[in-house]
């Protein structure tokens, strides 16, 4: 059991100080950033983010992860050469080891989570590709790690003539590594 620390209390969860895991990574947030692969490739079915050495991702080749984790939220940003409008909506398939596990809906008509002036948006993942249904997908590591990649599902009113796009992904660790 994890030790819980608040501003005025320490709860050892039935443990003594000698067997509390102070090096635990459980519950920590892990993040990674993908950058635009090719600004002319914003069509359905294409993988548009690169990781690491600049190689474009695929359903079997994205950011490498290990350990059980839960998808928490995403942050999307872009630098358009033309005006972005509230009619822009991007939907990404989130793929883990060749399987669609959830979706990322960047809907600029949602002015609470997205802003056209700053060309940024944030939100939770969705269990639906057509409407936002908050979903925290849990990944169980099969023992050899897994990859995470994004594929364009749909692209509505995206002027995509600027080459700079980034997608940050945030996961919560569910176990000690």
C-alpha positions in Angstrom: 0.0 0.0 0.0 1.1 3.5 -0.8 1.9 6.0 2.0 -0.4 9.1 1.7 1.0 12.5 2.6 -1.3 15.6 3.0 -0.4 19.1 4.3 -1.0 18.2 7.9 -1.0 14.4 8.1 1.0 11.2 7.1 -1.1 8.0 6.6 1.2 5.0 6.5 -1.6 2.7 5.3 -0.9 0.2 8.0 2.9 0.1 7.1 5.8 1.1 9.2 8.4 3.5 7.9 10.7 0.6 7.2 8.4 -1.0 4.6 6.9 2.0 2.9 8.1 2.3 -0.7 9.5 5.8 -1.0 10.8 5.1 -4.5 7.4 4.3 -5.9 6.4 5.6 -9.3 2.8 4.5 -9.0 0.4 7.4 -9.6 3.0 9.6 -11.3 2.3 11.4 -14.6 4.4 10.4 -17.6 4.2 12.6 -20.7 5.6 12.5 -24.3 5.3 14.8 -27.3 4.8 14.0 -30.9 5.6 16.5 -33.6 4.1 16.9 -37.1 5.4 14.3 -39.6 4.3 16.1 -42.8 2.0 19.0 -42.9 0.6 17.9 -46.3 -0.4 14.5 -44.9 -3.5 15.6 -42.8 -5.8 13.1 -44.4 -7.8 10.3 -42.9 -5.7 7.2 -42.1 -2.3 9.0 -42.0 0.0 9.1 -39.0 1.0 12.8 -38.6 3.3 12.8 -35.5 6.9 11.8 -35.2 8.7 10.8 -32.0 12.4 10.8 -31.2 14.6 10.6 -34.3 12.0 11.9 -36.7 10.7 8.6 -38.0 7.0 8.8 -38.8 4.9 6.6 -36.5 2.7 3.7 -37.6 0.2 1.4 -35.8 3.2 -0.7 -34.6 5.8 2.1 -34.2 5.2 5.1 -32.0 6.4 6.2 -28.7 7.6 3.2 -26.7 6.2 2.7 -23.2 6.3 0.1 -20.4 4.3 -0.6 -17.3 0.6 -0.5 -16.7 -0.8 3.0 -17.2 -3.9 5.1 -17.8 -4.5 7.7 -20.4 -5.3 10.9 -18.6 -5.4 13.9 -21.0 -3.8 15.5 -24.1 -2.6 19.0 -25.2 -2.6 19.9 -28.9 -0.9 23.0 -30.3 -0.3 24.3 -33.8 1.1 27.3 -35.6 -1.1 28.0 -38.6 -0.1 30.4 -41.3 -3.8 31.2 -41.8 -6.6 31.9 -39.4 -7.8 28.9 -37.5 -11.6 29.0 -37.0 -14.0 27.5 -34.5 -15.3 25.2 -37.3 -11.9 23.2 -37.1 -12.3 19.8 -35.6 -9.6 17.1 -35.6 -10.2 13.6 -34.5 -7.3 11.2 -33.9 -7.4 7.4 -33.4 -5.2 6.6 -30.4 -3.5 3.3 -31.2 -1.7 1.0 -28.8 0.1 -2.1 -30.4 -2.0 -1.9 -33.6 -5.4 -1.5 -31.9 -7.5 1.6 -31.6 -8.1 2.1 -27.9 -9.7 5.5 -27.7 -9.9 8.9 -29.5 -8.6 12.4 -29.2 -11.1 15.0 -30.3 -9.7 18.5 -30.8 -12.8 20.6 -31.3 -12.1 24.3 -31.6 -15.9 25.0 -31.3 -15.4 24.1 -27.7 -14.0 27.4 -26.5 -13.6 26.2 -23.0 -10.9 23.7 -23.9 -9.7 25.1 -27.2 -8.6 28.5 -28.3 -8.2 29.6 -32.0 -6.2 32.7 -31.2 -3.5 30.7 -29.4 -4.1 27.6 -31.6 -4.1 25.2 -28.6 -6.5 22.8 -27.1 -6.6 20.3 -24.2 -8.9 17.6 -23.1 -9.6 14.1 -22.0 -9.6 11.1 -24.3 -12.9 9.9 -25.6 -14.4 6.4 -26.0 -16.3 7.7 -29.2 -14.9 9.2 -32.4 -18.0 11.3 -33.0 -18.7 12.9 -29.7 -16.7 13.6 -26.5 -17.3 10.8 -24.0 -14.6 11.2 -21.3 -12.6 8.0 -21.1 -9.4 7.0 -19.2 -8.2 4.0 -21.1 -6.0 1.7 -19.0 -3.1 -0.1 -20.6 -1.8 -3.4 -19.3 1.8 -4.0 -20.3 2.0 -7.4 -22.1 5.5 -7.8 -20.7 7.5 -6.5 -23.7 6.2 -2.9 -23.6 3.8 -1.2 -26.0 3.7 1.6 -28.5 1.3 4.6 -28.6 0.6 6.5 -31.9 -2.0 8.8 -33.3 -3.7 8.4 -36.7 -6.0 11.0 -38.3 -9.6 9.8 -38.1 -11.3 12.9 -39.5 -10.3 16.4 -40.3 -12.9 19.2 -40.6 -12.0 22.7 -41.7 -8.3 22.3 -40.8 -6.3 24.9 -42.8 -3.2 22.7 -42.2 -0.8 24.8 -44.3 1.5 25.5 -41.3 4.0 22.8 -40.6 4.2 23.0 -36.9 1.8 20.8 -34.9 2.5 19.0 -31.5 0.5 16.6 -29.5 1.4 16.0 -25.8 0.1 12.9 -24.1 -0.2 12.4 -20.4 -0.4 9.0 -18.8 -0.7 8.0 -15.1 1.4 5.1 -13.9 -0.6 2.3 -12.3 2.3 0.2 -11.0 5.8 0.4 -9.8 8.3 -0.2 -12.6 
